[in-house]
Amino acid sequence: MSVDKEIFKKLCQVPKGKVTTYGELAKAVGMKNGQRAVGKIMNKNPYPVIIPCHRVVKSDGQVGGYAYGQKIKSNMLSQEGIKIKDGKILDWEDRVYRF
């Protein structure tokens, strides 16, 4: 299985209402310091409705980038019950999903 597919498969485990980080996702597939690679892979997600790349955020709780814009990413997360203020996820420890 390619690294891309492995990452997408792992990401599908993150439930609605939760987020994970680029670094957590990288570690979950055995990539040490692979957060940038994960970010690039997320940007090329061919199925953004099926593979929830909007649920991957920065390790400091900031929403981070999104191929369709940060505003759309924030709106999608808000629709899943995640509260965001000034680009940062509130209740961070309750919302972060660790593999």
Z-matrix of the N, CA and C atoms (Angstrom, degrees):
N
C 1 1.459
C 2 1.532 1 108.02
N 3 1.324 2 117.50 1 136.21
C 4 1.459 3 121.47 2 179.41
C 5 1.528 4 110.18 3 -69.36
N 6 1.310 5 116.08 4 158.51
C 7 1.464 6 121.24 5 178.87
C 8 1.523 7 109.87 6 -60.00
N 9 1.336 8 117.20 7 -41.98
C 10 1.470 9 120.76 8 178.90
C 11 1.524 10 110.67 9 -55.66
N 12 1.315 11 115.98 10 -50.39
C 13 1.467 12 120.16 11 -177.47
C 14 1.521 13 111.21 12 -65.85
N 15 1.327 14 116.16 13 -37.42
C 16 1.464 15 120.65 14 178.50
C 17 1.537 16 110.14 15 -62.27
N 18 1.326 17 116.22 16 -43.07
C 19 1.467 18 121.27 17 179.19
C 20 1.526 19 110.43 18 -66.14
N 21 1.331 20 117.07 19 -45.33
C 22 1.466 21 120.21 20 179.56
C 23 1.525 22 111.12 21 -61.93
N 24 1.315 23 116.76 22 -40.71
C 25 1.472 24 121.00 23 179.23
C 26 1.535 25 110.34 24 -63.47
N 27 1.314 26 116.67 25 -44.34
C 28 1.466 27 121.42 26 179.96
C 29 1.535 28 110.12 27 -64.77
N 30 1.318 29 116.99 28 -41.16
C 31 1.459 30 121.54 29 -179.53
C 32 1.527 31 111.70 30 -61.48
N 33 1.298 32 117.52 31 -32.88
C 34 1.467 33 121.04 32 -179.75
C 35 1.530 34 112.29 33 -64.66
N 36 1.329 35 117.74 34 -12.09
C 37 1.467 36 121.80 35 176.89
C 38 1.532 37 112.12 36 -78.53
N 39 1.324 38 117.01 37 -16.94
C 40 1.474 39 120.79 38 -178.39
C 41 1.527 40 108.12 39 -76.26
N 42 1.321 41 117.40 40 116.44
C 43 1.475 42 120.20 41 -176.80
C 44 1.527 43 113.42 42 -76.53
N 45 1.314 44 115.05 43 162.18
C 46 1.460 45 120.62 44 174.39
C 47 1.526 46 108.11 45 -57.90
N 48 1.326 47 115.86 46 143.09
C 49 1.460 48 120.05 47 -179.68
C 50 1.510 49 113.28 48 87.61
N 51 1.331 50 117.12 49 -1.07
C 52 1.464 51 122.40 50 178.12
C 53 1.517 52 108.60 51 -127.16
N 54 1.318 53 116.11 52 160.04
C 55 1.461 54 122.69 53 174.37
C 56 1.522 55 108.09 54 -133.90
N 57 1.299 56 116.27 55 161.84
C 58 1.455 57 121.39 56 171.09
C 59 1.519 58 107.00 57 -130.21
N 60 1.313 59 116.79 58 173.28
C 61 1.460 60 119.92 59 -179.42
C 62 1.517 61 110.01 60 -106.88
N 63 1.322 62 114.91 61 162.52
C 64 1.458 63 120.46 62 177.26
C 65 1.532 64 109.68 63 -58.82
N 66 1.327 65 116.30 64 -41.49
C 67 1.464 66 121.42 65 179.89
C 68 1.523 67 112.98 66 -67.21
N 69 1.328 68 117.43 67 -42.76
C 70 1.468 69 121.45 68 178.29
C 71 1.526 70 110.43 69 -61.03
N 72 1.316 71 116.01 70 -42.87
C 73 1.452 72 121.26 71 -179.64
C 74 1.519 73 110.41 72 -65.76
N 75 1.313 74 117.06 73 -41.15
C 76 1.465 75 121.14 74 177.58
C 77 1.536 76 110.58 75 -60.89
N 78 1.332 77 116.13 76 -48.15
C 79 1.473 78 120.41 77 179.12
C 80 1.520 79 111.62 78 -60.85
N 81 1.321 80 116.63 79 -37.37
C 82 1.466 81 121.11 80 -177.13
C 83 1.525 82 112.92 81 -64.02
N 84 1.327 83 116.42 82 -22.86
C 85 1.470 84 119.64 83 178.02
C 86 1.527 85 111.46 84 -109.00
N 87 1.339 86 116.18 85 13.14
C 88 1.463 87 120.58 86 174.24
C 89 1.514 88 116.15 87 84.49
N 90 1.319 89 117.55 88 19.48
C 91 1.467 90 121.26 89 178.48
C 92 1.521 91 109.60 90 -99.40
N 93 1.315 92 117.26 91 115.76
C 94 1.458 93 120.77 92 177.55
C 95 1.528 94 107.91 93 -83.19
N 96 1.326 95 117.12 94 128.40
C 97 1.467 96 122.63 95 -177.45
C 98 1.530 97 112.15 96 55.07
N 99 1.308 98 116.45 97 41.16
C 100 1.454 99 121.20 98 -177.13
C 101 1.510 100 115.03 99 -100.15
N 102 1.329 101 117.54 100 16.97
C 103 1.462 102 119.68 101 -174.98
C 104 1.534 103 112.88 102 -62.17
N 105 1.309 104 118.23 103 -36.27
C 106 1.472 105 119.23 104 178.53
C 107 1.522 106 111.09 105 -68.52
N 108 1.316 107 115.94 106 -40.12
C 109 1.466 108 119.62 107 177.62
C 110 1.525 109 110.42 108 -62.15
N 111 1.331 110 116.63 109 -40.46
C 112 1.466 111 120.86 110 177.77
C 113 1.526 112 109.71 111 -62.56
N 114 1.323 113 117.50 112 -42.10
C 115 1.461 114 121.18 113 178.21
C 116 1.519 115 112.13 114 -59.25
N 117 1.310 116 116.45 115 -42.37
C 118 1.471 117 120.67 116 178.89
C 119 1.525 118 110.95 117 -66.23
N 120 1.317 119 116.10 118 -39.40
C 121 1.468 120 120.57 119 178.55
C 122 1.526 121 110.09 120 -66.43
N 123 1.335 122 117.22 121 -41.74
C 124 1.464 123 120.55 122 178.43
C 125 1.527 124 110.51 123 -60.52
N 126 1.334 125 116.46 124 -38.55
C 127 1.463 126 121.23 125 -179.32
C 128 1.525 127 112.46 126 -64.34
N 129 1.326 128 116.50 127 -22.83
C 130 1.467 129 120.98 128 -179.04
C 131 1.526 130 112.56 129 -104.70
N 132 1.315 131 116.83 130 16.41
C 133 1.464 132 122.41 131 -179.28
C 134 1.538 133 109.62 132 -56.70
N 135 1.344 134 117.17 133 116.54
C 136 1.465 135 119.22 134 -178.33
C 137 1.529 136 113.68 135 -77.46
N 138 1.330 137 117.58 136 -13.87
C 139 1.468 138 122.00 137 -176.21
C 140 1.527 139 111.04 138 -132.86
N 141 1.349 140 118.12 139 66.24
C 142 1.468 141 119.91 140 -174.59
C 143 1.528 142 114.87 141 -62.70
N 144 1.308 143 118.52 142 -21.23
C 145 1.468 144 119.76 143 178.02
C 146 1.528 145 109.74 144 -79.36
N 147 1.317 146 117.02 145 -34.34
C 148 1.468 147 122.07 146 -177.63
C 149 1.527 148 111.39 147 -87.30
N 150 1.324 149 116.27 148 -44.60
C 151 1.465 150 121.68 149 179.51
C 152 1.530 151 107.09 150 -98.93
N 153 1.334 152 117.27 151 109.99
C 154 1.468 153 121.77 152 -169.09
C 155 1.531 154 115.20 153 -77.53
N 156 1.325 155 116.45 154 65.94
C 157 1.464 156 119.71 155 -178.10
C 158 1.533 157 112.51 156 -64.05
N 159 1.329 158 117.61 157 -17.72
C 160 1.469 159 120.20 158 176.61
C 161 1.529 160 111.48 159 -66.74
N 162 1.336 161 117.39 160 -14.09
C 163 1.469 162 121.00 161 179.71
C 164 1.530 163 112.88 162 -87.36
N 165 1.318 164 117.83 163 5.14
C 166 1.461 165 121.63 164 177.82
C 167 1.524 166 107.79 165 -102.86
N 168 1.328 167 115.72 166 122.57
C 169 1.464 168 121.70 167 -174.75
C 170 1.528 169 110.27 168 -130.29
N 171 1.306 170 115.51 169 175.23
C 172 1.463 171 121.15 170 179.72
C 173 1.533 172 110.33 171 -74.31
N 174 1.312 173 115.50 172 155.47
C 175 1.469 174 120.85 173 -175.75
C 176 1.519 175 113.48 174 -68.84
N 177 1.321 176 117.78 175 -14.65
C 178 1.467 177 120.08 176 178.28
C 179 1.532 178 112.05 177 -93.15
N 180 1.341 179 116.32 178 6.65
C 181 1.457 180 120.48 179 178.80
C 182 1.515 181 114.42 180 91.47
N 183 1.321 182 116.92 181 -5.82
C 184 1.462 183 120.41 182 175.80
C 185 1.522 184 108.79 183 -69.52
N 186 1.311 185 116.61 184 145.60
C 187 1.463 186 121.45 185 -177.97
C 188 1.525 187 111.23 186 -62.17
N 189 1.309 188 118.36 187 -41.10
C 190 1.454 189 121.51 188 179.58
C 191 1.518 190 112.32 189 80.77
N 192 1.306 191 115.32 190 -173.05
C 193 1.454 192 121.30 191 -175.23
C 194 1.521 193 113.95 192 -79.65
N 195 1.324 194 113.45 193 169.24
C 196 1.464 195 121.49 194 178.94
C 197 1.518 196 106.92 195 -159.47
N 198 1.307 197 116.71 196 138.71
C 199 1.465 198 121.23 197 -176.82
C 200 1.525 199 112.54 198 -55.74
N 201 1.327 200 117.64 199 -29.56
C 202 1.467 201 122.09 200 -178.05
C 203 1.525 202 112.76 201 -102.56
N 204 1.323 203 115.93 202 9.77
C 205 1.462 204 121.14 203 177.13
C 206 1.522 205 112.88 204 105.10
N 207 1.314 206 114.69 205 144.98
C 208 1.470 207 121.30 206 -177.71
C 209 1.527 208 112.22 207 -63.33
N 210 1.323 209 117.47 208 -33.44
C 211 1.464 210 120.44 209 -179.77
C 212 1.529 211 110.69 210 -63.74
N 213 1.315 212 116.57 211 -42.81
C 214 1.473 213 120.40 212 178.57
C 215 1.521 214 110.03 213 -65.70
N 216 1.338 215 116.71 214 -42.06
C 217 1.467 216 120.38 215 178.08
C 218 1.526 217 110.23 216 -59.83
N 219 1.319 218 117.14 217 -46.83
C 220 1.467 219 121.36 218 179.60
C 221 1.524 220 110.90 219 -61.20
N 222 1.331 221 117.02 220 -41.95
C 223 1.467 222 120.64 221 178.41
C 224 1.520 223 111.44 222 -62.96
N 225 1.331 224 117.10 223 -42.03
C 226 1.472 225 120.66 224 179.43
C 227 1.531 226 110.52 225 -63.29
N 228 1.324 227 116.71 226 -43.30
C 229 1.463 228 120.34 227 178.88
C 230 1.525 229 110.71 228 -65.52
N 231 1.314 230 117.12 229 -40.11
C 232 1.469 231 121.20 230 178.39
C 233 1.523 232 111.05 231 -62.28
N 234 1.323 233 116.86 232 -39.42
C 235 1.466 234 121.01 233 178.14
C 236 1.529 235 111.67 234 -64.41
N 237 1.330 236 116.22 235 -22.67
C 238 1.464 237 120.87 236 177.95
C 239 1.526 238 111.57 237 -91.96
N 240 1.339 239 116.80 238 6.62
C 241 1.458 240 120.55 239 175.52
C 242 1.515 241 115.41 240 94.82
N 243 1.314 242 117.75 241 7.28
C 244 1.455 243 121.14 242 179.91
C 245 1.526 244 108.96 243 -90.09
N 246 1.322 245 115.50 244 126.18
C 247 1.464 246 120.43 245 -179.42
C 248 1.526 247 109.66 246 -90.31
N 249 1.333 248 114.52 247 133.03
C 250 1.461 249 121.42 248 -176.84
C 251 1.525 250 108.52 249 -128.51
N 252 1.322 251 115.34 250 135.94
C 253 1.468 252 120.24 251 175.80
C 254 1.524 253 107.89 252 -135.73
N 255 1.314 254 115.43 253 127.17
C 256 1.472 255 121.90 254 179.79
C 257 1.533 256 111.81 255 53.83
N 258 1.319 257 115.94 256 39.93
C 259 1.464 258 120.97 257 176.72
C 260 1.509 259 115.15 258 78.08
N 261 1.334 260 117.14 259 7.82
C 262 1.466 261 121.13 260 -177.15
C 263 1.527 262 110.03 261 -123.14
N 264 1.322 263 115.40 262 140.34
C 265 1.456 264 121.38 263 -179.26
C 266 1.527 265 110.14 264 -76.30
N 267 1.327 266 115.42 265 128.19
C 268 1.465 267 121.14 266 176.48
C 269 1.531 268 108.17 267 -83.07
N 270 1.311 269 117.89 268 159.84
C 271 1.473 270 122.07 269 -178.08
C 272 1.525 271 110.97 270 54.07
N 273 1.326 272 115.34 271 43.75
C 274 1.467 273 122.50 272 -174.16
C 275 1.525 274 112.76 273 -49.99
N 276 1.317 275 118.21 274 -53.30
C 277 1.470 276 120.18 275 -175.73
C 278 1.527 277 112.93 276 -63.15
N 279 1.333 278 117.19 277 -29.30
C 280 1.467 279 120.30 278 177.81
C 281 1.523 280 111.89 279 -78.92
N 282 1.306 281 117.27 280 -20.94
C 283 1.465 282 121.53 281 -174.19
C 284 1.519 283 114.16 282 -99.14
N 285 1.339 284 117.27 283 -21.64
C 286 1.465 285 118.84 284 -175.56
C 287 1.529 286 110.81 285 -78.53
N 288 1.315 287 114.89 286 133.60
C 289 1.473 288 122.38 287 179.65
C 290 1.512 289 107.66 288 -102.67
N 291 1.316 290 115.75 289 124.98
C 292 1.470 291 121.16 290 178.54
C 293 1.522 292 108.35 291 -114.51
N 294 1.299 293 114.69 292 133.50
C 295 1.476 294 120.51 293 -176.72
C 296 1.511 295 111.82 294 -76.10
